[in-house]
């Protein structure tokens, strides 16, 4: 991996910013009072994906010191089809956190409304710390990172021994990043930092106000931008939104004892989606849902028996390079992801919930004796994910009883509950300086234009209630509901919702209050 490119300016803005900090001003106030950072110059000459143009942009490492060291952002653009009637640039963020926009945009473009593709340049970027942008250098390479994570369970920990190893390993990962962060990037990876980068990119493309489309965690960037720069919003679509209050701090003092995904109700949303899947699978015949047992009740009982089998030992499915061994945790981790796309979306290479039915049936029919060992090790690029995740959220400390929190999640949301506790336990011992730039509100500053929030009623990741909370919290929010399944409306298309989004982005026309749309296709129909 190439070393991050850092540049140093000799301009002495640092003393001014430091003085303001000593005076007790907030990061937002510092940003407003400090000298304006230079606007990146874009040429779009870098060769990349056919039909797209790429470039890099220099932005300040520390927005408190706008003329100090800079970091590099990777960008991608698809020019508007109708240049004569071009409105401006629409920025897209796929969420994650830590999903690179340069990889996501080409896959998403075919799903966007025709007039949006015609009237806007479509631009995405890898946020700081992600993908081909400047990233943390905690390890010399990915192999070294994986070596540290090699003893971890591939899903989430079950039992005291695995839980202790999980907590110890991620504490060592945090220490490694703190020790090796020679760039200072660790303290500047919050979504608030990315929002300030986004405002510089808006200026770089020549737009007076921002046009923005986001899915999933990208909605948190949208909400942050809208409240840091409320007068610079032209149009903003936030698809399957994070409740920013619940996520960043919690809504009550009692919330601080809960991990962030429990504060947002993600465990409850996934439990509801799994229940819906099993009911619809059971109502379908096995030709449409391979796991069907002939009725919703029998299919739920079949699933409970499958979990009981996996509690007694792992199973191996597939052959050759397609072999996979699963215990309860790894199976539930896969199930959680497969709930995201309910209806077939060819652009995403998925057959929707039918794929989940096939996965469950393969586990059901697998022999009791596993043919291969369980996988171990953490997902790739953990430092990129944690750099953002741990900077944005208040988490129970390392000494908290995460095992009891996992039990609480299981008691209130069933099989999938514990899988929503352990991802943010990774932040419990993350270096404290990561939270330096965190934005925690207010979330209701009046924007120059209304913000459109779009959500499925049965979203398994960021539940519908979170989107409704964001729409209610924003000073000028409007909620468009899709009575559908899966995570994000973009990934589970609704022509009705797409039409409203198109009219809003192009003409500024909001859907009627209380508008409810249907998805293009329901699972197993």
N, C-alpha and C positions, 0 to 999 in steps of 0.2 A: 504494500500500500504506500503510495507516495506520501512524503511528509507534508504537513499543512503549510501552505504559503502564508507567511505573515509579513506585513510591511510595516515600517515604522515612520511616522511623521515627526518632524522636529518642532511642529507647532505646539505651543505650551498651553493647551486647553485643560490638561489634567489638574493643574492647580486650582483653576476655577471650579471644576466639578467637585474636587475634594473639599473645597471651602463650603460649597453648598451642602454637601453631605454633612459636614460638621455642624452646619446651621440647622440640621434636622429636617431638611426638605425630603420629600418622597422621591423615588426614582422617576415618576412621571414629571414632577416639578423640575427635577434636575434636567431631564431631557428637554423640557420646554425652555429652561433658562440658559443652558449651555449653548455654545456656538453651534450652528446647524452643521450636521455632517455633510460631506460632499455627496452629491447625487451620483450613483454609478453611471458609467457610460457604457451603453450596450451597442454591439455591432451585429450580433446574430450571424456570425460567419463560421462558427465552429461546426464541423461536419458531425451529423448524428443520424437519428432514425429517419428513413426516407419520408418525405412530406413534412418534416419538422425542421426547425432551426434551433441551434443551441448556442449558449454563451455562458460566461461567468461574470459575476458582479462582485466588487469589493465593497464590504460594509464594515462598520466599526466593530471590533471585538467587544468593546464596552461602550454602550451608548452614553454613558456618563462622560466618556472621554472621546468625543466623536472624531477628533483628529489624531488620535493615537494609533495603536496597532489595528490592522484590519484583517479580516478573514474573507474567505472566498465562498460564494454560493454558486451552485450549478443550476442553470435554467434551461427550459425548453419552451419553444413557441410553435404554434400552428397558426399561420396567418389567416385572417378572415377570408371567406370565399368571395364576398362582395365588397371589394375594397372601396368602391365608389360610395357605398352607404355604411361604411364602418362606423360603429359607435365608439369603440375604444378597445380596451383590453379586459378580458375576464380572467382573473386569477383563480386557479383551482388548487385545493389542498386535499389529498386523499385521507389524511388522518394518521392513524397508527396507535400511539405516536411513533415516529421514526420511519414512516413509509416515504420513500423518495418520490417526489412528484415527477421527476424526469422519466421514471419508469412507468408511472401510473397514467400520465396524460394520454399517451397513444392508445391505451386500452379503453379509456373512458370516452374519447371523442365520438365514436359511433353511437353512443347512448344519449348524446346531447341533442336537444331540439334543433331542427333545421335552421331556424332563424338565428339561433345563438351561434351556430357554426358559421353562418353567413356574415353576421354583423359584428362579431368580436374576434380579435386576435385572442387565441387561447394560450395562456401561459401558466406553467407550473414551475416549481423549483424544489430542490432538496433543502429543507430547512437546515440552519446551522447545526452542526453535530451529526448530520445524517447523509448517507449515500456518498455522492461525489463532492459534497461541500466539505469545508474544513471540519474534521472530526476530532474527538478526544483521542489521544495517543496513549492509552493505558497499557497497551501491550505492543511488542514489536510487530505482531501480525495476528491474524485470526486463529492460527494454530495455537499460539501461546494463550490466547483467551480461552479457547476450548480446553486446553490442558488444565487450567484452573477449575473449569466447570465439569470436568470429565466424570467425577464421581456422583453427580446429581441424578435423581430420577428424571426421566424425560417429561413426565407430566407435572405432577406436584407431589410434595412429600406426604406419605401416610405412615404414621407411627413415630414414636419418640426418636428412634435412631435416625431416620431420614429427615425429620424435622430439624434436629440438631445440626446435621451435616449441611442442610440447606441454609440455615441461618448463618452458620460459621463460614460457609463458602462465599455467600454474598457479602458478608462483612469484610472478608479478605479482598473481594473484588473492589469494594468501595475504598479500602486502604490503598490498593494498588493504583487506582485512578488518582487519588489525592497525592500520592508520592510521585507519580510520573507526569502529572499535568504541568508541563513546562510552558504551555501556551497561555494558561489562565482561562481556558475556555470553560472549564468545569463550572465556574461561577456565573456563566453567561449563556445558559442553555434553556432558560425558561421560555414559555410561550410568549411572555411579554417582550423578551428580546426578539423573538421571531416576528411579532407584530410590528416592532419598530423597523426591522429589516423590510417587511412587506410595505411599509409606508415609503421607504426609500425606493423600492422597486416600482411602486405606483408612480412616483415622480420620474423615475428613469424611463418609463414607457410614455410619459407625457400626458397622463390622465390627471385632471383636476380632482376627481373623486374616484374612489375605489369601486370596482365591480368584482364581486367575489362569490365563488361557489365552493362549498366544502361538504365533505361527508365525514361522519363519525367524529374522531378526535379533532379533525380540522374545524369543527364547529366551535371548539374551545378557542382556537386562534381567531375565528371570526368574532366571537363575543368579546374577546380581549381587545381586538383592534377597534371594534365599535365603541368601546368605552374609553380607550386611550385617545382615539381620534374621531370622536362622534361627528364632527363637522365635515369629515372627509369620506362619508359613505354615500355612494350613489345607489347601489343595489347590492344586496347580500342574501344569498340563499344558503341556509344552514340545514342540512339534511341529516336527520337522526342525531339529535343534539345531546351534548353533555349538559347537565344541570351545573352551571359554573359555581354556584354557591356551595352545593353539596360536594362537588369535586374538590374545590380548592381548600375549603375550611370546614364545611358542614354548616347546617342551618341552626343547630342548637349546641349548647355546651356538651351535651351527652354524645353528640356526633363525633367529637374528637377522639373518642375511645374506639371508634369503628374504622376499619380500613376504607379507603375511598370508594371502592366498588360496592361495598355494602351501603355506604352513604347514598350512592346514586341508585341503589336498588337493582344493580345489574344481575345479581344472583336471582332475584325475584323475577326479573324479565326473562332470563334464560329458563327458569323453571316453568314459567307460563308457556313459553314457546315450545319446550319439550313436551309438555302435556298436550298442546294443540297438535304437534306433529304425531304423537302416538294415537290420538283420537282419529285424525284424518287418515293416517296409515291404516288403522284398523278398519275404517269404513271403506277403504279401497280393497281391490282384490290383489293377490300377490303379483300379478303381472305388472301392476302400477306401483305397488310398494312391497318390495320383497320381504319385509319383516312383518307384514300383516298376519295376524292370527285369526282373522275372520270377523272381529268386532273390536270396537275401542276398548272395552273392558278386558277382553282376552289379550289384546296387544299390550296394554299397560302391565298386565300380569306377566306376560312373556318378557318384557323389559326388566321387571323386578327380578325375575329368575335369572336373567342374563347377568345382572349386577351381582347377584348372589354367587353365581359361578365364578365370576372374575375375582370376587373376594377370596375364593379358595385357591386361586392360582392363575397364572397367565396362560394365554393361548396364542398360537401362531396361525396367521392366515396368509394366503397367497403362496406363490412359489418364486424361486429365483430372485431376481432383483426386486420383485414386488412383495417379497416376504416382509411381514411386520408382526412383532410380538407385542401383546397388549395385556396390561393389568387394568384394574379399575380406573386408576388415575389417567393412564395414557388413553384409554378408550373414551373416557369422559371429556378429555381435552379435545380429541378429534370430533366428538359429537357436538361440543360447544361451537366449534368452527363451522361444521357442516350445517348447523341451524341457520347460518347467516343468509344463505341464498335459497329461498323457498321455491322460486319458479325458475325454469330454465333460462339462462342468459348465455347464448353462444359466445359472445365476446369474452366472457370470463371463463370459458371452457368448462362450464358446469351444467349438470342436468338437474340442479335443484335438489329438493328433498328426496327425490328418487335415489340419489347417491347415498344419502344417509340411510335409507332403507336397505340398500345393498351392503353397506358397511356393517350395520347391525346384524343382518342375516349371516354375513360371513363370520362374525364373531360367535353367533349362535350355533353354527354348524361346525366350528373348529374343534379338533380333537382336544381332549383334556390335557394331554401331554404336550407341552410346547416344544417346537422343533428348533427354536433359536432363543438366545437370551434376550431379556428386556433391553431396550435401548437406554443409554445413559447420556448425560451431558445436557447443557443448556442450549437454547436456540442460538443461532448465529447473531453476532453484532449486538450482544446484550448491553454493552456500554452505550451504544447509540440510543437504545430504547430507554435505559435507566437515566441517561443524562437529561432527557426531557421529563419522563414520568416522575422522577424523584424531585425535580425542581419545581413542579407545579402543585404538589399536593402536600397537605399535612397528614402525616402517617403516625400510627401508634409506634412508640419507640421500640428499640431492640429488646428491651426487657419485658414488653407486653406478652401476654399469654396468647400467642397466635394459634396454638392448638385449641384453646377454648373458643377463640373467634371462629375457627373453622367448624367446630361443633355447633356454634350458634348459627352459622350460615347453613349447615346441613339441616338443622332443626327447622329453620324457617323456609328453606327453599329446596330441600331434597337433595338428590344425588349430585347435581351440578353446583350446589352451594359452596363447598370448600374450594373449588377451583378458582373462585373469585377472591379468596383471601390471600393466597400465597404469592400472586404476582406482585403485589405492592409490599409484601414483607421484604422483598429485595431492597426496598428503599429505607428500611428501618435503621440501617447503619451506614447509609450513603453520606458522603461528606456534607456537613451542614452548610458550607458556603454555596452549595448548588441553589439554595433558596434565596440568594441575595436579591435577585431581580424579580421574584415572584409577584404576580399581580393578584390581589385578593378582593378587588372591588373598589368603588361601587360598580354594579352591573346594570344600572338603570339610567345612564346618562342619555340625554335626548339626542338622537342621531339626526343628521340632515335629511335622511330618507328612511322610510320604514324598512324593517328587516323581516324577511319571510322565512319561517321555520317550517320544515316539512318532516313528517314522521309517519312510520307504520305503527298501527296500534299494537302489533305483537312483535316488537323488536326484541331480540334476545340479548343484545349487548348494552345499548343505551336505551332503556325502556321509554315508552311513549310518555310517561309521566315527566321524564326529564325534559323532553322537548316542550311539553306544555308549560313546565316551570320556567324554562328559558323565555318562551314567548310572553309569558305573564310578567317576567322580571324586566325584560327589555322595555325601555320607555316607549318604543314604537314597534313592538313585535306583533306579527300576525301568524297564526298557526294554520297550516293546511294539513289536514288529516287524511291518511290513506288507510282504509280498513283492510289491512293486509299483513303479511308475514315477512319475516326476514329483516336483516340489518341493512339499512339505507333503502330509500326509494329508488335511487339511481341503480342499485344492484338488484332490485326487485321491481321492474318498471311498471309505471302506471301512466298510460297516455293522457289520462285526465289531469294528473298532477303535472306532467311534463308540459302540457299546454298552458296551465296557470303559471308555471315557472318561466316559460318562454315570454308570455305577455308581461310578466313582472320585470324580467331582465331587459327586455327590449323597450317597452313602453312605460314601465313604472306602474303598471296596473295590478293592484292586489286582488287576490281571490276574495269572494264574499266571506264575511265572518261566519265561522262555523262550517265552512265548506268541507265535505267529506268526499273523497274519491275512492274508486275501486281499483285494485291492481289489474294489470292486463291478463293475468292468468293466476288461478289458485292452484295450490299443490294437488297433484293426482287427478286433475281434470283434463 
